[in-house]
Amino acid sequence: MASDDLEPGTEGHDVKAPKAKRPQQVYTLVVEVGRKDGDGLPDKATGAALMIYASGVDEAEAVRETVAILKQADLAPLDVSGYGALEEREAAGDEIDAEERELMQRALDENSVIVAQMTPFFD
């Protein structure tokens, strides 16, 4: 190939295509939280479990974003369990109703973390 066949400015350089952006997915997480001043949990609760739908390019990113947001909300995350993205849950045989799908779609559309359910723990 003659050098005049190359695009201007590319002589002697490998031209790399821009990296394709990985698509966002929504992951189902269950986060256990402990007590912290100002957390908004019921007075006699010892903590809570939060069912969350969080968007991310992978589950690790969804977990990091979720923990950061919960800390900003004065909650004390102790443990996070991941249950996978929609396709993974369907492959595992999980039944996902219309309301749950709507919340997942909202998390995807808004690139956000949605707390779908909070269950306080009492001794």
N, C-alpha and C positions, 0 to 999 in steps of 0.2 A: 504494500500500500504506500503510495507516495504521500509525502508530508502535506501536499496541497489537498489531499482527500480528507484530512482531519478537520474537525471543527476548529475555528479560530480559538487560540488560547489553549489547545489541548496537545500541542506538539510535545512529544516525549513524556507525557504524563498519562498515567492510568486514570480514567474518569470513572469514578464510582457512583453508582446510582444512590440516591438518598435512601436511608434505611426506611423500610416500611414500618409504619406505626403499628404496634400490636393493638388489636382491638380490646376495648374494655369489656369485662364480663362482670356479672354480679355473683358474689359469693355469699353463702349462708354461713353465719358465724353465731356461736353462742358464747357470750362473754360473762364470766362471773366477776362481780364487783364486790369489794368490801365496803366498810363504812368510812366516811370522811365528812368533816364538817361541811355543811352546805350542800350535801349530795342530793337532797330532795327525797330520800327514801323514807318510808314510814318510820315513826319514832322507835318502835320496838324491833325493827328489822335488823338482822345481823349482816345483811348483804342482799344481793339479788342476782338473778340470771337474766340477761338481756338477749333476746333473739334479734339478730341484726342482718340486714341485707346491705352489703357494701360493694361498691364498684372498684375495679382495679384491673390492671393488665395481667396480674396474677394474684394468687391468694395471699402471698406475703405482703404485697402492696396494700391489699384490702385490709389486712390485719393491722399494718402500721398506721394507716389512715384512721381506722376505727379507734385504736388505742389513743392516738393523739387527740381525736375529737372528744372521746370520753373524758380524758384528763382535763381538757379545756372546760368541760361541763361539770367540773368538780366531782367526778366519779373516780373510784380507785380500782381500775382493772387489775384482776389477780390472775386470770387464766382465760385463754381463748381457745375454743375448739372450732375447727373448720370443717364444714360439711360439703364443700365443693361448689362448683358453678351449677347452673340449671341443668345443663346436659349431663353432668356427672351424677347429679341427684336422680335424674330420670333414668339413667342407665342402672343405677343402684336399686330402682324400683320404688323410689319415693313418690307418693301421690302429692301433687302440687295443685292446690285449688286456684280458682280464678282470682280471689283476693290476694293470695300470696304472689301470683304471677304479676298482678297489677303493681304491688309494692316493689317487686324486683325490677319491673320496667321503669318505675319512677326513679329508683336508685341509679339505673343505667342512664336514663334521660338527663338526670340532674347531676350525674357524676358525684353521687353523695352516699352518705351513710344513713340508713333508715332503721330506727329502732321499731321493730314490729310488735314486740311484746316484752313486758317487764314482769318478772315473777319475784317478789320479795321473799327472802328467807327469814324464818323466825325460829328461835330455839324451842 
